[in-house]
Amino acid sequence: MRKGLFFEQFIFQIHGQYIIYPVAIPDLYSFMRNTTKLKQILLKYDLDLSMEDDGLLKLTLVDKDSGTLTRFEDPSYSKLISFGYSYFLKEIRLKKKSKGNG
């Protein structure tokens, strides 16, 4: 099974017969709107968004607690927000894991 996908079965009724159709569906957070992801990121980070002359976007996240900087670059705004959101989720999981072990 590919990472980031889960499989669901859809059942259709066509001409009185039921058809079970397996479908691969991306994780739920990939369906979130960019503004929703951005709001979640802003809970933990201050951010700076800039663009180079060649159209390359740069997202810099500044951790509100530690002040550490993390930078992502991509020409696509959507991908950039997704990278930031994935990083946010990873950091939250690491923080929970370290609290559970300590």
C-alpha positions in Angstrom: 0.0 0.0 0.0 1.4 3.4 -0.9 2.2 5.8 2.0 -0.4 8.6 2.3 -3.3 6.6 0.9 -6.0 4.5 2.5 -8.4 2.3 0.6 -12.1 2.5 0.8 -14.8 0.4 -0.8 -17.7 2.1 -2.5 -20.8 0.1 -3.2 -22.9 1.0 -6.2 -26.2 -0.4 -7.3 -26.5 -0.6 -11.1 -29.6 -2.3 -12.7 -30.4 -4.1 -9.4 -26.9 -5.5 -8.9 -24.4 -4.3 -6.3 -20.9 -3.6 -7.4 -18.1 -3.2 -4.9 -15.4 -0.8 -6.1 -12.1 -0.3 -4.2 -10.8 3.2 -4.4 -7.5 4.6 -3.1 -8.1 7.9 -1.3 -5.3 10.3 -0.1 -5.1 11.1 3.6 -7.7 13.5 4.9 -5.3 16.4 5.5 -4.5 16.6 1.8 -8.1 17.6 1.2 -7.8 20.6 3.7 -7.9 24.0 2.2 -4.7 26.0 2.2 -6.2 28.6 4.5 -7.0 25.9 7.1 -3.5 24.5 6.9 -2.1 28.0 7.2 -4.2 28.7 10.4 -2.8 25.5 11.9 0.8 26.4 11.0 0.3 29.9 12.6 -0.6 28.2 16.0 3.1 27.2 16.4 5.0 29.4 13.9 5.4 32.9 12.7 6.1 32.9 9.0 7.7 34.9 6.2 6.6 34.4 2.7 8.7 35.9 -0.1 9.2 35.4 -3.9 12.4 35.6 -6.0 12.5 37.3 -9.4 12.3 33.9 -11.1 9.0 33.1 -9.3 10.4 30.8 -6.7 8.4 31.1 -3.5 10.2 30.9 -0.1 8.4 30.0 3.2 10.3 30.6 6.4 8.8 29.2 9.6 10.0 30.7 12.9 9.1 28.6 16.0 7.3 30.8 18.5 8.8 28.9 21.5 12.4 28.2 20.4 13.0 30.7 17.7 14.4 28.1 15.3 14.1 28.8 11.5 12.9 26.3 8.9 12.8 27.2 5.2 11.0 25.7 2.3 11.2 26.7 -1.4 8.9 25.8 -4.3 7.3 27.6 -7.3 3.9 26.3 -6.2 2.1 28.1 -3.3 0.0 25.0 -2.6 3.0 22.7 -2.3 4.8 25.2 -0.1 1.8 25.3 2.3 1.6 21.5 2.2 5.3 21.2 3.1 4.9 23.6 6.0 1.8 21.8 7.2 3.5 18.4 7.0 6.5 19.8 8.9 4.1 21.2 11.6 2.4 17.7 12.0 5.8 16.0 12.2 7.0 18.4 14.9 3.8 18.0 16.9 4.2 14.2 16.8 7.8 14.4 17.9 6.8 16.7 20.8 4.1 14.3 21.9 6.5 11.3 21.6 9.2 13.0 23.6 6.7 14.0 26.4 5.5 10.4 26.5 9.0 9.1 27.0 10.2 11.7 29.5 
